[in-house]
Amino acid sequence: MNEIRIPQSIWTDIRQHLFQNEDEHFAFLLVENYNVKNHTVFLVKEIIKIKEEETETDFFALKMKTDSLLRVINIANSKKLGLVEIHNHFSG
């Protein structure tokens, strides 16, 4: 079994960002990975919250603007950390 471990302070920040209202929101988790007894553990080190102006609507889907995605990738690369994308959906 593999797992993602999220410190409580980051979990609180994730929930506040993703569920601030009924709109869809994106964020990325910067993670370190470890192998523990033949399974992978991702330890969340930081959250990068994606602002509404960094997204665009493509027909019925919300997506990130390319510049924003490249910004996030470059941050992860400079810190030598992995990326996990997270987002929410609300069903009316």
C-alpha positions as CSV (number, residue, x, y, z in Angstrom):
1,M,0.0,0.0,0.0
2,N,1.2,3.5,-0.8
3,E,0.2,6.7,1.0
4,I,0.3,10.4,1.1
5,R,1.1,11.9,4.5
6,I,-0.2,15.5,5.1
7,P,0.7,17.5,8.1
8,Q,-2.3,19.0,9.9
9,S,-1.4,22.6,9.2
10,I,-1.2,21.9,5.4
11,W,-4.5,19.8,5.6
12,T,-6.2,22.8,7.1
13,D,-4.9,25.0,4.3
14,I,-6.0,22.5,1.7
15,R,-9.5,22.4,3.0
16,Q,-9.8,26.1,3.3
17,H,-8.7,26.6,-0.3
18,L,-10.6,23.8,-2.0
19,F,-13.9,24.3,-0.1
20,Q,-14.0,28.1,0.3
21,N,-17.1,28.2,-1.9
22,E,-19.0,26.1,-4.4
23,D,-16.6,26.8,-7.2
24,E,-13.9,24.4,-8.4
25,H,-10.4,25.1,-7.1
26,F,-7.0,23.6,-7.9
27,A,-3.9,23.2,-5.8
28,F,-0.6,21.3,-6.0
29,L,1.2,19.5,-3.2
30,L,4.9,19.5,-3.2
31,V,6.1,16.1,-1.9
32,E,9.2,14.2,-0.9
33,N,9.0,10.5,-1.6
34,Y,10.4,7.7,0.6
35,N,10.4,3.9,0.2
36,V,9.3,2.3,3.5
37,K,9.0,-1.5,3.7
38,N,8.4,-1.9,0.0
39,H,5.8,0.9,-0.4
40,T,6.0,4.5,-1.3
41,V,5.2,7.3,1.1
42,F,4.7,10.9,-0.2
43,L,5.3,13.4,2.5
44,V,3.7,16.7,1.7
45,K,6.0,19.6,2.3
46,E,4.1,22.5,0.9
47,I,0.9,23.5,-0.9
48,I,0.7,25.8,-4.0
49,K,-2.8,27.2,-4.3
50,I,-3.9,28.1,-7.8
51,K,-5.8,31.4,-7.9
52,E,-9.0,31.8,-10.0
53,E,-7.2,34.1,-12.5
54,E,-4.7,31.3,-13.2
55,T,-7.5,29.1,-14.6
56,E,-9.8,29.2,-17.7
57,T,-12.9,27.5,-18.8
58,D,-12.7,25.1,-21.8
59,F,-16.3,24.4,-22.8
60,F,-17.6,22.8,-19.5
61,A,-14.2,22.1,-17.9
62,L,-12.0,24.3,-15.8
63,K,-8.3,24.0,-16.5
64,M,-5.1,25.8,-15.6
65,K,-3.5,28.3,-17.8
66,T,-0.2,27.0,-19.3
67,D,1.9,29.8,-17.7
68,S,0.5,28.8,-14.3
69,L,1.2,25.2,-14.8
70,L,4.8,25.9,-15.9
71,R,5.3,28.1,-12.8
72,V,4.3,25.2,-10.6
73,I,6.5,22.7,-12.4
74,N,9.5,25.1,-12.1
75,I,8.9,25.6,-8.4
76,A,8.8,21.8,-7.8
77,N,11.9,21.3,-10.0
78,S,13.9,24.1,-8.2
79,K,13.1,22.4,-4.8
80,K,13.6,18.9,-6.2
81,L,10.2,17.8,-5.0
82,G,7.4,15.9,-6.7
83,L,4.0,17.2,-7.6
84,V,0.5,16.0,-6.7
85,E,-2.4,17.8,-8.3
86,I,-5.6,18.1,-6.3
87,H,-8.9,19.8,-7.0
88,N,-12.5,19.6,-5.9
89,H,-15.9,19.1,-7.6
90,F,-19.3,20.1,-6.3
91,S,-22.3,18.2,-7.4
92,G,-25.3,20.5,-7.5
